């Protein structure tokens, strides 16, 4: 088949689509990948046989997607994010989506990329939606984190769906209407989750069970090939002493580099641990001596299994990498789905209570690190997750599901 992919977001939204593109190519399909990177990260290296287009950017660091609103309401956070980074690009995103649909037999798109739904409806192209957690599937999970009973939960889902359908995508909705298409009545069940097939690129070991016919929980989408080795200075540091604590806020770090770097370095010093901090060395205090290494990037799949604890922001990709490594976490969520993932690791016993970024101090972060190091049950729970996730092939499962819904017969 000719299969088009379109994604929008930060590194955690883009890199998995690159991994899926490679898996589809290995399965014999022709693949085109269109992406928008809000954090201005380059696409991971792809085969030359994959056609790649970028829409939008560079965005720079003037607007921090994690500091658009102070509200902890996920609806308000999402509305602010889309207003800042999706709706101003709605026209180019839609044009790219329409071109993708016209050139392919089937398209696969990030659930938040509203315009690909319009393009698929207009061209009659089958569309598969993708999420990195099951949070936005009505009926799959309680709408407010806990169940109030079937009837109340259903009513809350309907109210939330109506509010999001009405408010999240004003420009995209206008472009949809301008093309003479029937209005979207349910954002959650028409756009976010395609009735044809909705892929949740997450591990069944980490998310609650979802029993819905069009939903397939595939496992995380990761690159098939690992980096050959760690940087020499990092390898030497690991060999010189006991397993360190690794600290990273992922793509969030780039928007508050100096503050984040200082927080992580100071927390490591207060905890009295050997540490590897992932940040721009120019923005980190030069303290810690031989017990501290600062690296701008590090291959998580190689590094995490050699760490005692990983402090991170709770992005879906990092959560899966830590769990696959069998290492406990301290999670400092910055917003959006990170709060949900932080709660999942805590519920599964592999992390203490989350430390929301807005209220986290170096002292509190150091105390959480010491809590994990001094309490064996966190490492034991993390090891159980590693065993449960062993052998998962997320991209292969996704390819099989796409082929079943897209191939004739």
N, C-alpha and C positions, 0 to 999 in steps of 0.2 A: 504493500500500500504506500501511497504518498501521505505522509502524516506531518501536520504542522503543529508546532508547539508555541505557545505564547505565555510568558510570565512577566510579573511586575512585582518589585519589592526590593529588599536588601539581599545580601549574599545568601542568606538562608532560604530565600525564595527562588533564587536564580540557579545556584549550583546544583540543586536536585534535578532541575529540568535539563541541565547539561548532562547529568548522569543518565537520565531517561533517554535523551537523544542518542547517546552512545549505545545504550542497550537496544533501542529500536533499530539502529543501524546494524548492529551485530545480528539481529534477527532477520535482516534482509530488506528492510523498509527504506524508502527515500525520506529523508528528514530535513525539515526546515525549522530553525529555532529563532524566534523573535523575543527579545528581552528588554526590559527597562530596569536599570540598576539605580536605586535611590541613593545608595552609598557610594556610587561611582566606582565600584569594584569592577575589574575586568572579568570577563567570562573565563571560567577555567578552560584550559587547553582542550580543544575539541578536534576530532578527526576532520581532515580537509574535505571529506565527503559530505559533511553536514553544512548546509547553507545557513549562515548566521546573519541576522540583522539586529541592529540596536535602535531603539526608539527613545528619544529624550536624553537629557543630560548633556554635559555634566551639570550636576545640581549644586556642587560645592558644599561648603559646611555652614552656610549662612543660616539655614533653617534646620533645626534638629528635630527629626520626626519623633523623638522620644520626649520632647519638651514643648509640644504644641499646646497642650492643655494641662492644667494641674489636676483635673478631675480623675478619679479612679474608675469612673464609668467606662466600660469597654465601648459602649455605643458612642459616647462623646469622643473618646480617643480615636476610634475608627473614623468618625465623621470628620474630625480635624485632619487626620492623615490623608484621607481621600481628597478633601478640599485643597490641601496644600500640594499633593503630589500626583493625584490621578486626574481629577477634573480639569486642571489646566492643560493636560495632555490628551484629553478625551478625543479630540479630532484626529491627531496623528495616530493614537492607539487604534481608533476605529478604522482608519484607512489601512493601517498595517494588518489589522485583523481581517478586513475584507479581502485584501490581496492574498493573505494566507489561506483563507477559505476557498477562494477561486482556484488556487494552485494545488489544492490537496483534497484527498478523499475523505479525510477526517481531521478534526483539530482537537488538541488537548490544551486546556488553559487553566491558569491560576483562578481560583474562585473569585478573587477580588477584582479581576480584570473584567469589569462589567461590559466593556465594549465588544469583547469577543462573542458574547452571547448575541448582541445585536447583529454582528457580522454573520454569525452562523445561521440565525433565523432568516436574515435577508437573502442569503445565498442557498439556503437549504442544505447546509453542510452539517453532518453529525458532529456533535460537540461533547467531549468528555471533560468534566470539571475535576479540579485537584484541590485538596486541602491538606494541611499538615497537622491537623488535629480534628476530632469530630465535634468540636464545640458548636458549630453553626448548623447542625443537622437536626431539625425539629423532631422531637421524640426520641432521639438517640441518647441524650443526656438531659438531666434537669436543667431548666433554663437559667436558674439563679444559683447553681452549684449544689443545691439540695432539693429533694422532691417535696412538693406540697400536696401530693396526690395527683392521680392521673388527670382529673378534670381541671384542677387549678393549673397544673403544668401546661396542659394543652392551651388553656386560655392565655397564659403568660407568653407562650410561644407565638400565638396569633397576634397578641398586642405588640410584641417586639418586632415581629415580621412586618406588620403594618407600618410601624414607626420607621424602620430601616428602609422599607420600600419607598416611603414618602420623602425621606430626607437625605439619604446617603449620596445619591448620584444625580444631582439636578442637571448638569450639563450633558452627561451621558444619556439621561432620559429624554432630554430635548432632541438630541441627535437621533435617538431611537424613533421618536414620534415624527421627526422631519423626514424619515425614510418611509413613512406610511405604515409602520408596523403597529400591531396591537400593543397597548401598554402592558408592561409587566405588572401582574397583580400580586405576585409573591416573590420577593427577592430571594428568599431562602430556598424555595423549592423549584424555582425556574432558573435562577442565575447561579447562586452559590453552589447548589447541588443539582447537576444535570439529571433530568429524569432518565437519560440513556445510561449513563455510568458516572458514578462519583468515586474517585480514587482518594483514599486517605493515606498519604505517604508517611505512615507512622507504624511503629512496632505494635503488634497485638499484645506484647508483654507489658507495654507502657500505657495503653489506652483501654478504657472500659469496652466490653464487648458491644458491637453494633450489629443488630439483626434487622437489616433492611435490604430488600432484594437488589437495589441498584447500587448499593454501597459496597466497596471492596477495600478492606484495610490490608495494604500490601506489605508493610514493612517500610523502613526508611529508604530513600533513594540515595545511594552513595556511589562514588566512582569505583570501577572494578579494579583499577590499578593503584597501588599505594606508592608514595614516594620511596625511593630506594634507600634513603638514609636521612638521619637528622644532621643539621649543621654541625661541623666539628666541635665548635666551642660548647654547644649544648650537649653533645654526646660526652664530652670530657667532664662537664659539670655533673651529669647524671652518674658517671662512673666513680666520681670522687667521694660520694657519700650516700646516705640513705635516701629513699624516694622523697622528692620534694613535693611541695604544694604548688599547683599550677593555678594562676589567676588570669582570667580573661573576661572581658565584657563583649567580646566579639565585635560585630559591626557597630555596636553602640559606642564603643570607645572613641571612634573617629570623630564624634560630634562633641565630645567634651574631653579631649585627649589629656590635657594637663591635669584636670581635676581627677579623672579616673585613674591616671597613672599614679598620682600621689596617694590616692586612697588605697590602691592595691599594694604599693610598696610599703606604706606605713602599717597596714594591717599585717603584712608578712613579718615585719620587724617586731611588732607587738606580740604576735603569736609565737615568736621565737623559733621559726621554722626556716629550713632551706626552701627557696622559692624560685619559680620561673614565672615572670610576669610578661604577658603578651601585651605590648604597648609600644608606642614610638619612644625609643630611648631618649630622644631629645626632650620629651615631656615628663620624664621620670626623675625624681630626686636621686642623686648619686650616693645612696646609702646602702648598707647591707653587706658590703665587702664581698668575701668569697662565698657567702650564703645566698647571694642574689644574682640571677641572670635576667636581663631584659631582652626580649626578642620581639621584632615587629610582626613576625608570623611564625607559626609552628604547625607541622603536620600532626593533627590530633590523633589520628589512628596509630601513629608510631609512638607518640609521646605519652598519651593518657595512661596506657597500661603500666607505665613506669613511674606513675605518680601516686602519692598517698591520698590526696584529696584534690578535687578540682573545684575552684571557685569560678562561677560563671553566671551569665545573665539569664539563662533559661530559654535561649532560642532552641527551636525544635531540633536543628541539626546538632548543636552542641549537646543537648540532653541525650540524644541517641548515641553520640560518640562516647560520652562518659559512661552510659549504661552498658554499651558493648564492651567497654574496657573493664567493667567490673569494679569501678572506683566510686566511692561516695562523693557527694556534692555538697557545696554550700551555694545556694542560689540567690542572686541579687537581681530580681526582675526589674526591668526598666519600663515595661508597659506591654499592651496588646496581649498576645497569647502567651507571653512569657510568665505571667502570673499563673495561668492555668497549668503550664508545664512545671513550674516550681511546686505547685500544690500536688501534682501527680507524684513527683519524686518524694515529697514528704509523706504522702499517703502510702507509698510503697516501701517506706522505711529507709530509703537510700539517701535522705537529706534531712536536716533539721528544718524547723519552720523558716519560710523564706524571709529575706531581709529586703523589703522594698527599697529601691535605689534612692528615692527622695529622702528617706529617713536614715539611711545607713551611714554609720561613722566607722572610722578605722578601728576603734575600740570594739564596737559591736561585731564587726566582721572578724576581727582576731579572736574574739570569744567564741564565735560560731565555728571557726576552724579548729580551735582547741577542743571544743565539744565533740566534733566528729573524730578527731584523732584519738581522743581519750575514751570513746564509747564504741566498743567493738561491733555493736549491732548494726551500725551504719555500713561498715565494710561488709558484714555478712549479708545484708539485704542487697547491696550492690553486686555481690558475687552471685546471688540467686538470679538477679536480672541478667547478668552476663550469660549464665547458663540457659535461661529461657529464650534469649535472643540468638543463641548460636545457630548458625546455618540459615538465618533469614536471608532471602534474596529479594529485596524490595523491588528493584527495577525489573527483574525477571517476572515477578508476579504481576507487575503493572503491564508489561508487554503482553503477557498472556491474556489479561482481562481486556485490553484494548483490541487485541486480535479477535477475541470472541465476539465483541460487539461491532467490529468494523468489517470483518470479512464476510463475503456473500455466503448465505446458507448457514 
